[in-house]
Amino acid sequence: MSEMYFLQKCIISAEDAKGSYSQMSNLDIDPTTKEMYINMLTDLTKHLHYLNDRFNYLKKQNPPE
């Protein structure tokens, strides 16, 4: 299996986790926990940016035949 395959899997999983963190940050919980989820969401957004950039780079290097 290729790097692009695993990148797609990672992107899908990270998007799912991002949605969950976003929902958890909106729950009626203590401020410290809310801040933790927001920070995790911020970090995951940065990771997704890298994953998407890498995926798009590989896609341009290996166009479908």
FENSULKA-V151521 format. One record per backbone hydrogen bond with DSSP energy under -1.0 kcal/mol. NH is the residue of the N-H (numbers start at 1). CO is the residue of the C=O. E is the energy in kcal/mol with one decimal. If there is no record, write none. Layout:
# FENSULKA-V151521
nh=[NH NH]
co=[CO CO]
e=[E E]
This chain:
# FENSULKA-V151521
nh=[6 7 8 9 10 11 12 13 14 15 16 17 18 19 20 21 22 23 24 25 27 29 34 35 36 37 38 39 40 41 42 43 44 45 46 47 48 49 50 51 52 53 54 55 56 57 58 59 60 61 62]
co=[2 3 4 5 6 7 8 9 10 11 12 13 14 15 16 17 18 19 20 21 24 27 30 31 32 33 34 35 36 37 38 39 40 41 42 43 44 45 46 47 48 49 50 51 52 53 54 55 56 57 58]
e=[-1.7 -2.7 -2.4 -2.0 -2.6 -2.8 -2.4 -2.4 -2.9 -2.5 -2.0 -2.5 -2.7 -2.0 -1.9 -2.9 -2.3 -2.3 -2.7 -2.2 -1.1 -1.8 -2.3 -2.4 -1.9 -2.2 -2.1 -2.5 -2.4 -2.2 -2.2 -2.5 -2.6 -1.9 -1.6 -2.1 -2.7 -1.9 -1.9 -2.8 -2.9 -2.3 -2.7 -2.6 -2.7 -2.2 -2.5 -2.3 -1.9 -1.8 -1.8]
